[in-house]
Amino acid sequence: DFPPSACRPNAKRALTSRLRSSGCSPWRVLIRRPSSRHFLAMGSGASKGLCTAIAATGDEELKDLMLALPEAERNKLLSSIVKAKAPPPPKKSAEPVKVFAVPPSQNAVGPVMLAMDSGAGAMEFIDLQSGAQLKPEFLALNPYHHVPTLQDGDFSMGEGTAILRYLAIKFKPEYYPVSDPTTCGRIDYAMDTFSNEVYSKHTSVVYPVMGFSAPPEDKEAAAKAYGDAIDTWTKHFLQGKFVCGDKLSIADFKVVPFFFAAMQPACVKLSGFKPSDRTRVYVDDFCAAVAACGFMKESGGFAIAEFMASKGPDAEKLDAPAAATYGAPPEVKSEGKVKILGMPPSQGVAGAAMLAMDAGAGEMEMCDLMSGAHKTPEFLAMNPWHHVPTLKDGTFAMGESCAVLRYVALKYKPEYYPVADPASCGKIDFAMDSFGSEVYKKHVDVVYVTMGFSGPPADQDAANKAYTEALDVWATLFLKGKFVTGDKISIADFKAVPFLFAAMQPGVEKKTGFKVADRIKTYCEDFMAAVPSSTFLKEAGGFSIAEMIAKKAEE
């Protein structure tokens, strides 16, 4: 319903032109004058086209047009524009998502619960005892034959943390709010530090009780190390009820299954480990908020609770934990001036530094590990695990190289992590996490030996062979195109290339006899041709990856 001024020739032509360019079909514009007003009647799809047209109109033209409308119609039109610009609701898959898993696996339980919680799917049992994970049909989904593995139609991926992120982006976006990079950075930092700093201690305490690994030589020392690791993690990430305060996130789905296993009476009795009240309250709060947590308690006799109970049926129930006092995560403010604290020869640092430079967001700031700069109170407040890279953006700080890459991309270079395409993000995350879990350890025994970061392996030839095989599997799976996502650069390339660039240096072959495949060389060369900031790999005041390896090769 428009007044006459809205249908002046120029305004009418502008609206008609915008409607035509909007592509809505069919459309028609009908003008009539029942009284003192003109009316604009539109056929199917034209309302949406009008909103699109107005959104594309110049500021002054739009202002004049909007001011000519009565207040009620103006407000209605503004509301329609907001709706037209809003992101579409998450798409449901044609078939339910399958999370291949076994109920007692804490790595798998989080993704299964999230699939159930989001309504996207459920667990698909896979019999590991019979070797079902080694059959061709499963290896086609995940060549690393691990659980969890996700299948969503024609798309499949592995790695528990990566699966959680995929499910959230596609089906439950409030658990990973991509429009808020700082919150996503905190979530990723919490998950990756749990994997890298807490998980190994967990396996020494909980897994022996479940029969998944041999008991530690010193149970008391193992229990203390696990407790200390949990205390550091909870102090840094559980200021509030959950990792993100009062709001659930995928970080909680990641961590809770492990804490739930550790607090089972049989585990406490047989391991000697006593979980803190804070972790127990955290688990209780999660279970109260997520109905799918019942999967941890009952699953045909094989849920975490049931499996644990079978190992210690006479274990006494724990007393109720003391109530927790909740605070909130610290308020932070980014400034758009990113600092990547680290040193040039670190391959984890190099990827983050190159991305910050490529995005025009910042650069590396030297953190002298030799003088202990990473153990100062100022540094430990940012990253209590005193690792590099550590990112600082205003008052926001975080660690873990993959998490840092994702934060920088979400905030400053979104085309490198295209959240509108969950499958691409899933592939990127699967590539990065599998590089960390399947390739990195073999890299250490070859490249880090050359650089003096670690001692030589017992059998260098065997280490070279293992590294070659790991690279072949990774490249076959993820380098079907020029880069991990085809012709487009992504953060997965910023993650992998610094390590592979180091491996292809002549000094590595001279010191260890290792030689990378031509496909790896081409991949690195293509990346360096596309990313100008990759010069950081070659020149950094004598301390770049190339410069350092060249020096070590002459020693």
WOZIMO-V467840 format. One record per residue. N is the residue number from 0. PHI is phi in degrees with one decimal (none if undefined). OMEGA is omega in whole degrees, 0 to 359 (999 if undefined). NEAR is the number of other ideal C-beta (glycine too) atoms within 10 Angstrom. Layout:
# WOZIMO-V467840
<<N/PHI/OMEGA/NEAR> <N/PHI/OMEGA/NEAR>>
This chain:
# WOZIMO-V467840
<<0/none/186/13> <1/-120.0/173/20> <2/-75.5/181/13> <3/-55.2/183/11> <4/-62.0/181/13> <5/-73.6/183/21> <6/-112.5/170/18> <7/-58.5/186/14> <8/-50.3/183/7> <9/-64.7/181/10> <10/-64.6/180/16> <11/-62.6/180/16> <12/-62.5/180/10> <13/-61.5/180/19> <14/-64.1/181/20> <15/-62.7/179/13> <16/-62.3/181/12> <17/-65.6/179/19> <18/-61.1/181/22> <19/-62.7/182/13> <20/-73.7/181/12> <21/-72.3/175/20> <22/83.2/180/11> <23/-72.1/184/19> <24/-148.9/359/10> <25/-82.8/175/9> <26/-142.7/176/19> <27/-154.1/177/10> <28/-120.9/182/16> <29/-121.9/180/10> <30/-108.5/173/11> <31/-145.7/184/9> <32/-128.4/179/10> <33/-72.8/177/7> <34/-147.0/180/5> <35/-96.9/184/7> <36/-119.1/172/14> <37/-99.6/178/19> <38/-125.1/176/12> <39/-112.2/179/17> <40/-103.1/187/11> <41/-126.3/178/17> <42/-81.1/184/14> <43/-56.9/176/11> <44/86.3/186/15> <45/-73.4/179/20> <46/-60.1/178/15> <47/-63.9/178/17> <48/-63.9/179/21> <49/-62.5/179/23> <50/-60.3/178/21> <51/-63.1/181/18> <52/-64.0/181/20> <53/-65.9/179/22> <54/-62.5/182/14> <55/-93.4/183/11> <56/-79.9/178/17> <57/-61.7/186/9> <58/-57.5/183/7> <59/-66.4/179/8> <60/-61.9/179/14> <61/-66.0/180/15> <62/-60.4/180/11> <63/-60.1/182/17> <64/-64.5/182/21> <65/-67.7/180/15> <66/-65.9/180/10> <67/-76.0/182/17> <68/-87.7/171/18> <69/-59.9/186/13> <70/-58.7/183/7> <71/-62.5/180/9> <72/-68.5/179/15> <73/-63.1/179/14> <74/-64.9/179/11> <75/-64.6/180/13> <76/-67.2/178/18> <77/-61.4/178/14> <78/-61.5/180/11> <79/-65.0/179/15> <80/-64.1/179/16> <81/-59.8/179/11> <82/-64.5/180/10> <83/-66.1/182/15> <84/-86.0/182/10> <85/-66.6/179/8> <86/-65.4/180/10> <87/-67.1/178/6> <88/-64.6/180/7> <89/-55.0/180/15> <90/-84.8/175/9> <91/-86.6/179/14> <92/-74.4/178/15> <93/-62.1/177/7> <94/-116.6/179/10> <95/-59.7/176/15> <96/-67.4/176/26> <97/-108.0/173/22> <98/-111.1/180/29> <99/-70.6/188/25> <100/-164.3/168/27> <101/-125.6/189/20> <102/-58.1/182/21> <103/-81.4/181/22> <104/-75.2/181/23> <105/-68.5/176/25> <106/-65.4/184/19> <107/-88.8/187/23> <108/-63.6/180/31> <109/-57.6/176/29> <110/-58.9/178/33> <111/-62.6/180/29> <112/-62.1/180/26> <113/-68.0/176/29> <114/-60.6/178/29> <115/-70.2/183/20> <116/-61.8/182/20> <117/-84.3/183/19> <118/76.8/184/13> <119/-82.2/184/22> <120/173.5/184/23> <121/-161.6/179/16> <122/-74.1/169/22> <123/-112.3/185/18> <124/-64.0/175/14> <125/-127.6/186/20> <126/-83.6/181/9> <127/-66.6/182/16> <128/-64.8/180/6> <129/-92.2/179/9> <130/82.1/181/10> <131/-62.4/181/15> <132/-74.7/180/19> <133/-104.3/180/10> <134/-78.7/184/12> <135/-53.3/183/6> <136/-66.8/177/7> <137/-78.6/179/19> <138/-62.7/175/13> <139/-67.8/177/9> <140/-83.2/184/17> <141/-153.1/182/22> <142/-61.6/180/15> <143/-86.1/176/16> <144/47.0/179/17> <145/-106.6/166/19> <146/-115.0/4/24> <147/-79.2/168/28> <148/-129.9/182/27> <149/-105.8/171/29> <150/-127.9/179/20> <151/-129.8/186/25> <152/66.2/179/11> <153/-85.0/183/6> <154/-97.3/176/17> <155/-142.1/180/19> <156/-164.2/176/23> <157/-122.3/180/24> <158/75.4/186/28> <159/-55.3/182/28> <160/-65.0/179/25> <161/-63.8/179/25> <162/-65.1/178/30> <163/-57.7/182/29> <164/-67.4/178/31> <165/-60.3/181/29> <166/-60.9/181/28> <167/-68.2/181/24> <168/-59.6/185/25> <169/-86.9/190/24> <170/-119.3/185/22> <171/-143.9/190/21> <172/-61.7/179/17> <173/-66.6/178/9> <174/-83.0/176/23> <175/-150.7/189/23> <176/-75.9/188/17> <177/-63.4/177/19> <178/-77.0/179/10> <179/-122.8/184/14> <180/-58.5/181/22> <181/-65.5/178/21> <182/-64.7/177/20> <183/-62.6/177/26> <184/-61.5/178/25> <185/-64.5/179/25> <186/-60.5/182/27> <187/-65.7/178/27> <188/-60.8/180/26> <189/-63.4/182/26> <190/-67.9/184/28> <191/-71.1/177/23> <192/-69.5/176/25> <193/-62.9/181/22> <194/-63.0/187/21> <195/-90.2/186/14> <196/-114.8/185/18> <197/-107.0/188/20> <198/-56.7/183/15> <199/-62.2/177/12> <200/-73.5/177/20> <201/-60.9/182/20> <202/-65.6/179/18> <203/-83.0/183/22> <204/-111.1/187/25> <205/-84.1/184/25> <206/-62.2/177/17> <207/-62.3/178/19> <208/-64.4/182/23> <209/-82.8/181/21> <210/84.5/181/11> <211/-86.3/179/12> <212/-155.8/180/13> <213/-73.0/179/9> <214/-68.9/179/14> <215/-70.7/178/19> <216/-65.2/182/8> <217/-126.5/183/11> <218/-61.7/182/16> <219/-65.3/179/10> <220/-66.7/179/11> <221/-64.6/179/21> <222/-63.2/179/19> <223/-67.5/179/15> <224/-61.5/179/17> <225/-65.7/179/23> <226/-60.7/179/18> <227/-63.8/180/12> <228/-64.3/178/19> <229/-65.2/181/25> <230/-60.9/178/13> <231/-64.2/181/15> <232/-65.6/182/21> <233/-66.8/179/18> <234/-62.6/183/11> <235/-83.1/189/18> <236/-115.3/183/23> <237/-113.4/173/23> <238/-68.7/178/14> <239/-105.2/181/15> <240/-62.2/178/20> <241/-124.3/182/22> <242/-59.3/179/28> <243/-104.8/178/24> <244/79.7/182/17> <245/-85.2/184/11> <246/-103.2/176/16> <247/-69.8/175/22> <248/-147.5/179/25> <249/-65.4/177/28> <250/-61.7/179/26> <251/-70.4/176/30> <252/-63.8/179/28> <253/-68.8/193/26> <254/-87.3/189/29> <255/-54.7/180/26> <256/-57.1/179/26> <257/-70.1/179/23> <258/-64.9/179/25> <259/-61.5/178/27> <260/-64.0/184/27> <261/-67.7/183/26> <262/-95.3/177/23> <263/-69.9/184/26> <264/-51.8/181/17> <265/-64.1/180/21> <266/-66.6/180/25> <267/-61.6/182/20> <268/-68.3/189/16> <269/-84.4/182/20> <270/-98.4/185/23> <271/83.1/180/13> <272/-87.0/178/25> <273/-115.8/181/13> <274/-67.4/180/22> <275/-72.2/177/17> <276/-60.3/183/14> <277/-63.3/180/18> <278/-69.3/180/24> <279/-68.4/177/20> <280/-65.0/177/19> <281/-57.6/179/26> <282/-64.6/180/24> <283/-62.4/179/17> <284/-63.3/179/18> <285/-62.6/182/22> <286/-64.6/178/16> <287/-68.8/184/9> <288/-94.6/187/15> <289/-122.9/182/19> <290/-61.4/182/11> <291/-67.0/179/17> <292/-64.7/175/21> <293/-57.7/178/14> <294/-63.6/178/22> <295/-75.7/187/27> <296/-102.2/183/12> <297/-139.4/176/12> <298/-159.7/177/20> <299/61.8/180/8> <300/90.6/184/10> <301/-119.9/175/14> <302/-63.1/180/19> <303/-53.4/182/24> <304/-63.4/181/20> <305/-67.4/181/17> <306/-64.8/178/21> <307/-63.7/181/25> <308/-60.8/179/16> <309/-68.2/180/14> <310/-85.1/179/16> <311/-148.0/187/17> <312/-64.4/182/9> <313/-98.9/180/8> <314/-69.2/183/16> <315/-79.9/179/10> <316/-64.3/182/6> <317/-76.4/173/14> <318/-65.2/180/8> <319/-63.0/179/10> <320/-74.1/175/17> <321/-67.8/181/11> <322/-63.2/180/8> <323/-97.5/173/17> <324/-103.6/185/7> <325/-92.8/170/14> <326/-112.8/178/11> <327/-150.1/175/11> <328/-57.4/181/18> <329/-61.8/175/10> <330/-75.7/183/8> <331/-129.2/179/15> <332/-140.9/177/9> <333/-82.6/184/18> <334/-118.3/182/12> <335/80.5/177/11> <336/-124.7/186/12> <337/-79.9/171/28> <338/-116.1/175/21> <339/-103.8/182/28> <340/-79.0/181/24> <341/172.7/179/25> <342/-133.3/187/21> <343/-56.9/184/22> <344/-75.7/178/23> <345/-72.6/182/23> <346/-69.8/174/25> <347/-67.2/178/22> <348/-70.1/187/25> <349/-58.7/180/30> <350/-61.7/180/29> <351/-65.1/180/32> <352/-64.9/179/30> <353/-62.4/181/27> <354/-67.2/178/29> <355/-59.3/179/27> <356/-69.9/181/20> <357/-61.4/181/20> <358/-81.9/183/17> <359/70.6/185/12> <360/-98.6/182/20> <361/168.1/183/22> <362/-161.6/178/15> <363/-76.9/171/24> <364/-117.3/185/13> <365/-61.4/172/13> <366/-121.8/188/21> <367/-75.5/181/9> <368/-65.4/182/15> <369/-64.3/181/6> <370/-95.0/179/9> <371/81.7/181/10> <372/-64.0/180/16> <373/-84.0/180/20> <374/-117.3/176/10> <375/-75.5/179/12> <376/-56.7/181/6> <377/-64.0/180/7> <378/-71.2/183/20> <379/-65.4/175/12> <380/-66.7/178/10> <381/-82.7/186/17> <382/-147.8/183/22> <383/-64.2/177/15> <384/-93.0/175/16> <385/44.1/179/17> <386/-108.5/169/21> <387/-118.4/6/23> <388/-78.5/167/27> <389/-123.1/181/26> <390/-100.4/173/29> <391/-129.3/179/20> <392/-135.3/188/27> <393/66.9/178/14> <394/-94.3/178/13> <395/-90.8/179/21> <396/-140.0/180/19> <397/-160.6/176/23> <398/-124.6/180/23> <399/76.3/191/28> <400/-59.8/180/27> <401/-65.3/179/27> <402/-64.6/178/24> <403/-63.9/178/32> <404/-58.3/183/30> <405/-68.2/178/29> <406/-61.0/181/28> <407/-61.9/179/28> <408/-66.7/181/23> <409/-58.8/186/22> <410/-90.0/190/20> <411/-123.3/183/20> <412/-146.9/190/20> <413/-62.5/179/14> <414/-66.6/178/9> <415/-83.6/175/23> <416/-146.8/191/25> <417/-77.4/188/16> <418/-65.2/176/19> <419/-71.0/180/11> <420/-122.7/184/14> <421/-55.0/181/21> <422/-65.9/177/18> <423/-63.7/178/19> <424/-63.4/178/25> <425/-62.8/178/24> <426/-65.3/178/23> <427/-60.0/182/30> <428/-67.6/177/26> <429/-61.9/180/27> <430/-62.9/182/26> <431/-68.0/183/27> <432/-69.5/178/23> <433/-71.4/174/25> <434/-62.4/180/22> <435/-66.3/186/21> <436/-90.2/186/14> <437/-110.5/186/19> <438/-105.6/189/20> <439/-55.8/182/16> <440/-61.8/177/12> <441/-74.5/177/20> <442/-59.9/182/20> <443/-56.8/184/16> <444/-74.4/179/22> <445/-118.5/186/26> <446/-77.9/180/27> <447/-65.5/175/16> <448/-62.6/180/20> <449/-61.7/185/23> <450/-81.8/179/21> <451/83.8/181/14> <452/-84.3/179/13> <453/-152.6/179/13> <454/-78.0/182/9> <455/-69.9/176/14> <456/-73.0/180/17> <457/-63.3/182/8> <458/-135.9/184/11> <459/-65.8/179/16> <460/-62.2/179/11> <461/-66.1/178/11> <462/-65.0/178/21> <463/-61.9/180/20> <464/-64.2/180/13> <465/-63.4/179/16> <466/-67.5/178/22> <467/-60.1/181/17> <468/-64.9/179/11> <469/-63.7/178/18> <470/-65.8/180/24> <471/-62.2/179/13> <472/-63.8/182/14> <473/-63.7/181/21> <474/-66.2/179/18> <475/-62.8/182/11> <476/-78.1/192/18> <477/-113.2/181/22> <478/-112.1/175/18> <479/-73.1/176/11> <480/-111.3/181/10> <481/-64.4/178/16> <482/-124.6/183/21> <483/-60.1/180/26> <484/-104.5/178/24> <485/95.5/181/12> <486/-87.9/184/9> <487/-104.4/175/15> <488/-68.4/174/22> <489/-142.7/179/25> <490/-65.2/177/28> <491/-62.2/179/28> <492/-71.7/176/31> <493/-65.1/177/30> <494/-71.9/190/25> <495/-80.9/190/29> <496/-58.7/180/26> <497/-56.7/178/27> <498/-69.3/182/22> <499/-70.8/175/24> <500/-61.5/177/27> <501/-62.2/183/26> <502/-66.0/183/27> <503/-90.5/179/20> <504/-70.5/181/23> <505/-55.1/181/12> <506/-63.3/179/20> <507/-68.7/178/23> <508/-64.4/181/17> <509/-64.9/184/15> <510/-81.1/189/21> <511/-118.4/184/21> <512/85.9/182/12> <513/-80.9/179/23> <514/-137.6/183/15> <515/-77.8/178/22> <516/-71.3/180/14> <517/-60.0/180/8> <518/-61.9/179/13> <519/-67.6/178/22> <520/-60.4/180/15> <521/-62.0/178/12> <522/-58.0/180/24> <523/-63.9/180/23> <524/-64.4/177/14> <525/-63.1/179/16> <526/-63.0/182/22> <527/-66.3/177/17> <528/-70.5/183/9> <529/-92.0/186/15> <530/-122.0/182/19> <531/-57.5/182/11> <532/-68.8/179/18> <533/-67.5/174/21> <534/-59.0/177/13> <535/-59.7/178/23> <536/-71.2/186/27> <537/-104.6/184/12> <538/-138.5/177/12> <539/-156.8/177/20> <540/62.9/180/8> <541/91.2/184/10> <542/-120.1/176/14> <543/-65.5/179/19> <544/-58.0/181/24> <545/-64.6/182/20> <546/-66.6/182/18> <547/-68.9/180/21> <548/-65.8/178/24> <549/-60.9/179/15> <550/-65.9/183/15> <551/-65.8/181/19> <552/-67.3/181/16> <553/-89.8/182/7> <554/-77.7/999/7>>
